[in-house]
Amino acid sequence: MERMVVTMPFTANDYEKLHQLMNSSPEIRELLQKLLDSQQYTISKISHEVRNPLTLIYSTFQLIESSHPETRDFSHWSELREDIEYTISLLQELSAYNNSEHLHLSTFSAQDFLGQICLSFAASCVDTDIGFSSLIAPDLPSLTADRLKLQEAILNLLRNAREAISSAGSIRLEAVLKDQMLQITISDTGCGISPEYLDTIFDPFVTYKPDGTGLGLAIVNRTITAHAGTVTVTSSCGKGTSFLLLLPIT
């Protein structure tokens, strides 16, 4: 009788334990780093090799649709387009997740950085029933981080907050300096997250959205962890959700 091997998913907590193990010894760190680099290279190569022909397929799909508009009325045509778009999106997020720990550091003003994010997100809420407000402390010092990855992580949380609000509601971003840590809180008055989901929302490929990839919050968590920070969540069904990001200033 053939034995079935069940592989459990690698969780965000497992990554934290792995990093602790890597810090226990230079030899162990070097060996595990080689293993991780090899794994990430393999994932990147697979993602790249699949995404390229899929992008060509999607371009051909759009060309057919443009040349023959009647195809839009074909049965299952729109579902086919959505499936291709979802697969491309999944591959893009897989690549982003795979590279979320590779940081390109620079030093910049935390206040200006967050102010630009707030302005950009506020523009996306215009002509909606969602109110957006922000409170950024004026005494924030410079921040050394991967500006692009950190920006995408914060915008990811803001977009999630917007999607959690079905009609009218509000979103707020607050940033203060506390104990030499940049504390960013993103809260919303949306639908909230069920208590049984809270322990797994940062795990890769775990999603509770009908069209989710399960990588958005996993990318956020890995990006913040790579910056030696933490991200935590509190939520109440029907009342809203709050994410707390803690990032070291130095």
C-alpha positions as CSV (number, residue, x, y, z in Angstrom):
1,M,0.0,0.0,0.0
2,E,1.4,3.3,-1.1
3,R,1.9,5.8,1.7
4,M,0.4,9.3,1.2
5,V,2.5,12.2,2.4
6,V,0.6,15.3,3.4
7,T,2.7,18.6,3.3
8,M,1.5,21.3,5.6
9,P,1.7,24.9,4.3
10,F,4.7,27.0,5.3
11,T,3.3,29.8,7.5
12,A,4.5,33.3,8.4
13,N,5.3,31.9,11.8
14,D,7.5,29.3,10.2
15,Y,9.5,32.0,8.4
16,E,10.1,33.8,11.7
17,K,11.4,30.6,13.2
18,L,13.6,30.1,10.2
19,H,15.1,33.5,10.5
20,Q,15.8,32.9,14.2
21,L,17.6,29.7,13.3
22,M,19.6,31.5,10.7
23,N,20.8,33.9,13.3
24,S,22.0,31.2,15.7
25,S,25.1,30.3,13.7
26,P,27.1,31.8,10.7
27,E,27.4,28.3,9.2
28,I,23.7,27.5,9.6
29,R,22.8,31.0,8.2
30,E,25.0,30.5,5.1
31,L,23.5,27.0,4.4
32,L,19.9,28.1,4.9
33,Q,20.5,31.3,2.8
34,K,21.7,29.1,-0.1
35,L,18.6,27.0,0.2
36,L,16.3,30.0,0.3
37,D,18.1,31.6,-2.6
38,S,17.8,28.4,-4.6
39,Q,14.1,28.2,-3.9
40,Q,13.4,31.8,-4.7
41,Y,15.4,31.5,-8.0
42,T,13.3,28.4,-9.0
43,I,10.0,30.2,-8.2
44,S,11.1,33.3,-10.1
45,K,12.1,31.3,-13.1
46,I,8.8,29.3,-13.1
47,S,6.8,32.4,-12.7
48,H,8.7,34.2,-15.5
49,E,8.5,31.2,-17.9
50,V,4.7,30.9,-17.4
51,R,3.9,34.6,-17.3
52,N,5.5,35.4,-20.7
53,P,3.5,33.0,-22.9
54,L,0.4,33.8,-20.9
55,T,0.9,37.5,-21.6
56,L,1.2,36.7,-25.3
57,I,-2.1,34.7,-25.1
58,Y,-3.8,37.6,-23.4
59,S,-2.5,40.0,-26.1
60,T,-3.9,37.7,-28.8
61,F,-7.1,37.5,-26.9
62,Q,-7.4,41.3,-26.9
63,L,-6.5,41.5,-30.6
64,I,-9.3,39.1,-31.5
65,E,-11.7,41.0,-29.3
66,S,-10.7,44.3,-31.0
67,S,-11.0,42.9,-34.5
68,H,-14.2,41.0,-33.9
69,P,-16.3,42.9,-31.3
70,E,-19.0,40.3,-31.7
71,T,-16.9,37.9,-29.7
72,R,-17.7,39.8,-26.5
73,D,-21.2,38.3,-26.8
74,F,-20.0,34.8,-27.1
75,S,-20.9,32.4,-24.3
76,H,-18.2,32.3,-21.5
77,W,-16.1,34.9,-23.3
78,S,-16.0,37.3,-20.4
79,E,-15.3,34.4,-18.0
80,L,-12.3,33.4,-20.1
81,R,-10.9,37.0,-20.0
82,E,-11.3,37.1,-16.2
83,D,-9.6,33.8,-15.8
84,I,-6.6,34.9,-17.9
85,E,-6.4,38.3,-16.0
86,Y,-6.6,36.5,-12.7
87,T,-3.8,34.1,-13.6
88,I,-1.5,36.9,-14.7
89,S,-2.3,38.8,-11.5
90,L,-1.5,35.6,-9.5
91,L,1.9,35.2,-11.2
92,Q,2.7,38.9,-10.6
93,E,1.9,38.6,-6.9
94,L,3.8,35.3,-6.7
95,S,6.8,37.1,-8.1
96,A,6.3,40.1,-5.6
97,Y,5.9,37.6,-2.7
98,N,9.1,35.8,-3.7
99,N,11.1,39.0,-3.9
100,S,9.5,40.8,-0.9
101,E,12.6,40.1,1.3
102,H,15.1,41.5,-1.2
103,L,15.4,45.1,-0.1
104,H,17.0,48.1,-1.9
105,L,17.5,50.5,1.0
106,S,17.5,54.3,0.9
107,T,17.0,57.0,3.5
108,F,14.1,59.4,3.1
109,S,11.7,61.6,5.0
110,A,9.0,59.4,6.6
111,Q,6.6,62.4,6.8
112,D,6.9,63.2,3.1
113,F,6.7,59.5,2.1
114,L,3.5,58.9,4.0
115,G,2.0,62.3,2.9
116,Q,2.5,61.3,-0.7
117,I,0.8,57.9,-0.1
118,C,-2.1,59.6,1.6
119,L,-2.6,62.1,-1.3
120,S,-2.5,59.3,-3.8
121,F,-5.0,57.1,-2.0
122,A,-7.3,60.0,-1.2
123,A,-7.6,60.7,-4.9
124,S,-8.9,57.1,-5.4
125,C,-11.7,57.7,-2.9
126,V,-13.0,60.8,-4.7
127,D,-16.6,60.3,-6.0
128,T,-17.2,57.4,-3.6
129,D,-19.0,57.2,-0.3
130,I,-15.8,56.4,1.5
131,G,-14.1,59.1,3.6
132,F,-10.4,59.1,4.1
133,S,-8.5,60.9,6.7
134,S,-4.9,60.9,7.9
135,L,-2.9,62.1,10.9
136,I,0.9,62.2,10.4
137,A,3.0,63.4,13.3
138,P,5.1,66.4,12.3
139,D,8.2,65.2,14.2
140,L,8.8,62.0,12.2
141,P,12.5,61.5,11.4
142,S,14.1,60.0,8.3
143,L,13.4,56.4,7.6
144,T,15.8,53.9,6.0
145,A,13.9,51.3,4.0
146,D,13.0,50.0,0.6
147,R,10.8,52.9,-0.4
148,L,9.0,51.1,-3.3
149,K,8.2,47.8,-1.4
150,L,7.1,49.7,1.8
151,Q,4.9,52.0,-0.3
152,E,3.2,49.0,-2.0
153,A,2.7,47.3,1.4
154,I,0.9,50.3,2.9
155,L,-1.2,50.8,-0.3
156,N,-2.1,47.1,-0.2
157,L,-3.6,47.6,3.3
158,L,-5.4,50.8,2.2
159,R,-6.9,49.0,-0.8
160,N,-8.0,46.1,1.4
161,A,-9.6,48.6,3.7
162,R,-11.5,50.2,0.8
163,E,-12.7,46.8,-0.5
164,A,-13.9,45.9,3.0
165,I,-16.4,48.8,2.9
166,S,-19.5,47.7,0.8
167,S,-21.2,51.1,0.8
168,A,-20.4,54.2,2.9
169,G,-17.6,54.2,5.5
170,S,-14.3,55.6,6.5
171,I,-10.6,54.8,6.4
172,R,-7.9,56.4,8.5
173,L,-4.1,56.3,8.5
174,E,-2.2,57.5,11.6
175,A,1.6,57.7,11.9
176,V,3.5,58.6,15.1
177,L,6.9,58.0,16.6
178,K,6.9,55.8,19.7
179,D,10.0,54.3,21.4
180,Q,12.1,54.8,18.3
181,M,9.6,53.0,16.2
182,L,7.5,54.4,13.4
183,Q,4.0,53.3,14.3
184,I,1.5,53.3,11.4
185,T,-2.1,52.4,12.0
186,I,-4.6,51.8,9.2
187,S,-8.2,51.4,10.3
188,D,-11.5,51.1,8.5
189,T,-15.2,50.8,9.3
190,G,-15.7,47.8,7.0
191,C,-17.2,44.4,7.4
192,G,-14.4,43.1,9.7
193,I,-12.7,39.8,9.7
194,S,-14.1,36.7,11.4
195,P,-12.1,35.6,14.5
196,E,-11.4,32.2,13.1
197,Y,-9.6,33.8,10.2
198,L,-7.3,36.1,12.1
199,D,-4.5,33.5,12.8
200,T,-4.1,32.7,9.1
201,I,-4.6,35.9,7.1
202,F,-0.9,36.4,6.7
203,D,-0.2,32.9,5.4
204,P,0.5,32.6,1.7
205,F,-2.3,31.4,-0.6
206,V,-4.9,31.7,2.2
207,T,-7.7,33.9,1.1
208,Y,-11.3,34.5,2.1
209,K,-12.2,36.7,-0.9
210,P,-14.0,35.1,-3.9
211,D,-11.4,36.5,-6.3
212,G,-8.4,36.8,-4.0
213,T,-5.0,35.3,-4.6
214,G,-4.1,34.8,-1.0
215,L,-0.8,36.7,-1.4
216,G,-1.5,40.3,-0.7
217,L,-1.3,40.2,3.1
218,A,1.5,37.6,2.9
219,I,3.5,40.1,0.9
220,V,2.8,42.8,3.4
221,N,3.9,40.6,6.3
222,R,7.1,39.5,4.6
223,T,8.0,43.0,3.5
224,I,7.5,44.5,7.0
225,T,9.4,41.5,8.6
226,A,12.3,42.1,6.2
227,H,12.5,45.6,7.5
228,A,12.8,44.2,11.1
229,G,9.3,45.4,11.8
230,T,6.0,43.7,12.7
231,V,2.4,43.9,11.5
232,T,-0.6,42.9,13.6
233,V,-4.3,43.0,13.1
234,T,-7.4,43.5,15.3
235,S,-10.9,43.2,13.9
236,S,-14.5,43.0,14.8
237,C,-17.2,41.6,12.5
238,G,-19.5,44.4,11.3
239,K,-17.4,47.1,12.9
240,G,-14.1,47.2,11.1
241,T,-10.4,46.3,11.1
242,S,-7.2,47.9,12.2
243,F,-3.7,47.0,11.1
244,L,-0.7,48.2,13.1
245,L,2.7,48.4,11.5
246,L,5.8,48.9,13.6
247,L,9.1,49.9,11.8
248,P,12.4,50.7,13.3
249,I,13.6,54.2,12.5
250,T,17.3,53.3,12.4
